[in-house]
Amino acid sequence: MTIEELLELPSLSGMELLAGKTGIKRRISTVTVVDTPDGATWIKGSEFVITTAFAIKDDNKLITELIYQLHKGNAAGLGIKTGRFMKDIPSEAIKAADLLSFPIISIPEKYAFCDIINPALSLIVNRQSSQLMQSATIQREFLELAVNDNSVPEILHTLQSLVGRSAVFVDIHFRQFYYSDYNSHLSRQMQNIGFDEFSPELFPQYICHTVANRTEKFGYLLIDGNKGTGFDSDVAQTAVEYASIVLILRIQTRISNRHIEEKYRDVFLEDLLINNVKTENEIHNRASLYGWSFRSGGLVAAIDINNIKKILHQGTRPRDQRMA
């Protein structure tokens, strides 16, 4: 959750943002209490820190120092129970918080620490549980795609169903565009350009993920960044990463199959040229593997490029014969 979402909790009405407004999107991973002079030492990051200010009530400079320490420790923000030990936040502290975009929140005296900690942690845990369930669904969906040898458009369609956004895969190996939805705004834009014109920089308004392993780049996965509801960046990133893995597996399989096909196709052509086939059915069966048909006859031509045979033959003769 974020500072902004914390302030919107109905059970915590009355809390007021005093400073650091530009930092309200800071993420909160937990809530902790600091009421000792060295409490900031134990900050690990992303905590929403609440305090009565008892340890710093006698020196206005200490609250400013605390803000700098918490910001350095990547805390999410600071909630102060004003009205008990600290009536007003010093102007120097307000200025420091605004400068650092570090939120300071005034907590009404009526709230006990547990009144803040429990609803905040409840929301955080519920969201984490939801994300884990969504991640498990994503993993299962893409594992099935990998095992069942689904096509690239089917992979993209699954990605769109999971994140609620259309997607395009730019396959730089086979020089093709693949679409999850041909009618989406993203897809229509891609269909208006040639492959050689494509560059990720042409589409800064979309999320662009490079599909690559440690040694090779296979293409780009573009996600519509302007549409979709219920979009969670963490869940979306998980889906994109799994989609990339399956896309890499699919392309590698296709590359391997093409190499095998080229190898056996060359062997077939060589067998035809030297008449190393036993029956006519063998010719037709092997030809069908490559989408060829010789049932209506055909023509075989052997072409000598640049008189290569003569050159090779001359290269094998003794030097004195070549000089004659």
C-alpha positions in Angstrom: 0.0 0.0 0.0 1.0 3.7 -0.3 0.9 6.7 2.1 -2.0 8.0 0.0 -4.0 4.7 0.5 -3.2 4.8 4.3 -4.8 8.3 4.5 -7.9 7.0 2.7 -8.6 4.2 5.2 -12.1 4.9 6.7 -11.0 3.6 10.1 -8.2 6.2 10.2 -10.2 9.3 9.5 -8.8 12.5 11.0 -5.2 11.8 10.1 -3.8 14.8 8.2 -0.8 15.2 5.8 1.3 18.0 7.1 4.3 17.9 4.7 5.9 15.9 1.9 2.8 15.8 -0.3 4.8 14.9 -3.4 5.8 11.7 -1.6 2.4 10.2 -1.0 3.0 7.4 -3.5 5.7 6.0 -1.3 5.1 2.3 -0.7 4.5 0.9 2.8 5.6 -2.7 3.5 5.1 -2.5 7.3 4.3 -0.2 10.2 6.7 0.3 13.2 6.9 2.4 16.3 9.9 4.6 17.1 9.9 6.3 20.5 13.6 6.2 21.4 16.4 8.7 20.4 18.2 6.0 18.3 15.1 4.3 16.9 15.9 5.4 13.3 19.0 3.1 13.5 16.8 0.0 13.1 14.9 1.2 10.0 15.2 -1.3 7.1 13.2 0.5 4.4 9.5 1.1 3.4 8.3 1.3 7.0 5.6 3.8 8.0 7.0 5.0 11.3 4.7 6.3 14.1 5.8 8.1 17.2 4.5 10.1 20.2 7.6 12.3 19.8 8.3 11.8 23.5 12.1 11.3 22.9 12.4 14.5 20.9 9.9 16.8 22.5 12.5 19.0 24.3 14.6 19.9 21.2 13.0 21.1 18.0 16.1 20.2 16.0 15.8 16.5 16.8 12.6 16.1 14.8 14.4 17.5 11.7 17.3 15.2 12.3 14.9 12.2 12.6 13.3 13.1 9.3 16.7 13.1 7.6 17.6 9.8 9.2 14.3 8.1 8.2 14.6 9.4 4.7 18.2 8.0 4.5 16.9 4.7 5.7 14.2 4.7 2.9 11.3 4.8 5.4 7.9 5.4 3.8 6.8 8.3 6.1 6.4 9.5 9.6 3.2 9.7 11.7 3.3 11.9 14.8 0.7 11.8 17.5 0.4 15.6 17.9 -1.3 17.2 20.9 0.3 15.1 23.6 4.1 15.7 23.8 4.5 17.8 20.6 1.8 20.4 19.9 3.1 21.7 16.6 5.7 20.5 14.1 8.6 23.0 13.8 8.7 24.9 10.5 12.2 23.7 9.8 11.0 20.1 10.0 8.1 20.9 7.6 10.6 22.5 5.1 12.9 19.5 5.3 10.1 17.0 4.7 8.8 19.0 1.7 12.3 19.2 0.3 12.8 15.4 0.7 9.2 14.5 -0.5 9.0 12.7 2.8 5.4 12.6 4.2 4.7 13.7 7.7 1.2 12.8 9.0 -0.5 14.2 12.1 -2.2 11.4 14.0 -5.1 12.3 16.3 -4.4 11.6 20.0 -7.4 9.3 20.2 -5.7 6.6 18.1 -3.7 3.9 19.9 -0.8 2.5 18.0 -2.7 -0.7 17.4 -5.5 1.3 15.8 -3.1 2.3 13.1 -0.9 -0.8 12.9 -3.8 -3.4 12.6 -5.8 -2.0 9.6 -2.6 -1.0 7.7 -1.0 -4.5 8.1 -4.3 -6.2 7.3 -4.5 -4.4 4.0 -0.8 -5.1 3.2 -1.2 -8.8 4.0 -4.4 -9.1 2.0 -2.8 -7.5 -1.0 0.3 -9.7 -0.7 -2.0 -12.8 -0.5 -3.9 -11.6 -3.6 -0.6 -11.1 -5.5 0.6 -14.5 -4.6 -2.6 -16.1 -5.9 -2.3 -14.1 -9.1 1.3 -15.1 -9.5 0.4 -18.8 -9.1 -2.3 -18.4 -11.7 0.2 -16.7 -14.1 2.8 -19.4 -13.5 0.2 -22.2 -14.2 -1.2 -20.5 -17.4 2.2 -20.0 -19.0 3.5 -23.4 -18.0 0.6 -24.9 -19.9 1.4 -22.8 -22.9 5.0 -24.0 -22.8 4.1 -27.7 -22.4 1.4 -27.6 -25.1 3.5 -25.8 -27.7 1.0 -23.0 -28.2 1.5 -20.3 -30.8 2.9 -16.8 -30.2 -0.5 -15.1 -30.7 -2.0 -17.6 -28.2 0.8 -16.6 -25.7 0.0 -12.9 -26.2 -3.7 -13.5 -25.9 -3.1 -15.2 -22.5 -0.9 -12.3 -21.4 -3.7 -9.8 -22.4 -6.3 -11.8 -20.4 -4.1 -11.7 -17.3 -3.2 -8.0 -17.3 -6.1 -6.6 -19.1 -4.0 -4.9 -21.8 -3.3 -5.6 -25.4 0.2 -6.7 -26.4 2.5 -6.9 -29.5 5.6 -9.1 -29.8 8.3 -7.9 -32.3 10.2 -11.0 -33.3 13.6 -9.6 -34.5 14.9 -13.1 -35.4 12.1 -14.1 -37.9 11.2 -10.4 -38.6 7.5 -10.6 -37.7 4.9 -8.8 -35.7 2.5 -10.8 -33.5 -0.7 -9.4 -31.9 -2.9 -10.3 -29.0 -5.7 -8.2 -30.5 -5.6 -6.9 -34.1 -8.1 -4.2 -33.4 -6.4 -2.6 -30.4 -4.9 0.9 -30.8 -1.4 -0.4 -30.2 -1.9 -3.1 -32.9 -3.2 -0.7 -35.5 -0.2 1.6 -35.0 2.2 -1.3 -35.5 0.4 -2.4 -38.6 1.0 0.9 -40.2 4.8 0.6 -40.2 7.2 -1.7 -41.9 9.4 -4.0 -39.9 12.6 -2.1 -40.8 11.0 1.1 -39.5 10.3 -0.3 -36.0 12.2 1.1 -33.0 11.1 1.0 -29.4 11.8 4.7 -29.3 8.8 5.2 -31.7 6.4 4.1 -29.0 7.4 5.8 -25.7 3.7 5.8 -24.6 3.8 2.0 -24.2 5.5 -0.4 -21.8 8.4 -2.0 -23.7 10.1 -5.2 -22.4 13.2 -6.6 -24.1 12.8 -10.4 -24.6 16.3 -11.8 -24.2 18.3 -14.4 -22.3 21.9 -13.9 -21.2 23.4 -14.3 -24.6 20.8 -13.3 -27.2 18.0 -10.8 -27.9 14.9 -12.2 -29.5 12.6 -9.2 -29.7 10.5 -6.7 -27.8 7.2 -7.1 -26.0 5.0 -4.0 -26.1 2.2 -3.6 -23.6 -0.6 -1.0 -24.0 0.2 1.4 -21.2 -2.9 3.5 -21.5 -5.8 1.0 -21.3 -7.0 -1.6 -18.9 -8.5 -1.6 -15.4 -7.3 -3.4 -12.2 -3.8 -3.2 -13.4 -1.2 -4.0 -10.8 2.4 -3.3 -11.7 3.9 -6.1 -9.7 1.5 -8.7 -11.1 1.9 -7.3 -14.6 5.7 -7.6 -14.4 5.4 -11.2 -13.3 3.1 -11.9 -16.2 5.4 -10.2 -18.7 8.4 -12.1 -17.4 6.7 -15.5 -17.7 5.4 -14.5 -21.2 9.0 -13.6 -22.2 10.3 -17.0 -21.0 7.7 -18.9 -23.1 8.3 -16.7 -26.1 12.0 -17.4 -25.9 11.4 -21.2 -25.7 9.0 -20.9 -28.7 11.5 -19.0 -30.8 14.4 -21.3 -29.8 12.3 -24.3 -30.8 11.5 -22.8 -34.1 15.1 -22.0 -34.8 16.2 -25.5 -33.9 13.4 -27.0 -36.1 14.5 -24.8 -39.0 18.1 -25.9 -38.7 17.0 -29.5 -38.7 14.7 -29.0 -41.6 17.4 -27.3 -43.7 19.8 -30.1 -42.9 17.4 -32.9 -44.0 16.1 -30.8 -47.0 19.7 -30.6 -48.3 20.1 -34.3 -47.9 16.9 -34.9 -49.8 18.0 -32.7 -52.7 21.3 -34.5 -52.8 19.5 -37.9 -52.9 17.4 -36.6 -55.8 20.4 -35.4 -57.8 22.4 -38.7 -57.3 19.2 -40.9 -57.7 19.6 -42.2 -54.1 15.8 -42.9 -53.7 14.2 -46.3 -53.9 10.6 -45.5 -54.9 8.4 -42.7 -56.2 6.4 -42.7 -53.0 9.6 -42.0 -51.1 10.1 -38.9 -53.2 6.5 -37.6 -52.6 6.6 -38.4 -48.9 9.8 -36.6 -48.3 8.9 -33.7 -50.5 5.6 -33.2 -48.5 7.7 -32.5 -45.4 8.9 -29.2 -47.0 5.6 -28.2 -48.7 6.8 -29.4 -52.1 4.8 -31.5 -54.6 6.3 -33.3 -57.5 3.1 -35.3 -58.5 2.7 -33.2 -61.6 6.3 -33.6 -62.6 9.2 -31.1 -62.2 12.5 -29.9 -63.4 15.9 -30.3 -61.7 18.6 -27.8 -62.6 22.2 -27.9 -61.3 23.8 -24.5 -61.6 27.6 -24.0 -61.5 28.2 -20.6 -59.8 31.3 -18.6 -61.1 32.8 -21.7 -62.6 33.6 -22.9 -59.1 34.4 -26.5 -60.1 37.0 -25.4 -62.6 38.7 -23.1 -60.1 38.7 -25.8 -57.5 40.1 -28.3 -60.0 42.9 -25.8 -61.0 43.7 -25.3 -57.3 44.5 -29.0 -56.9 46.9 -29.3 -59.9 50.7 -29.1 -59.4 52.2 -25.7 -59.7 54.2 -26.5 -62.9 51.0 -27.6 -64.6 49.2 -24.4 -63.8 52.2 -22.4 -65.2 52.2 -24.3 -68.5 
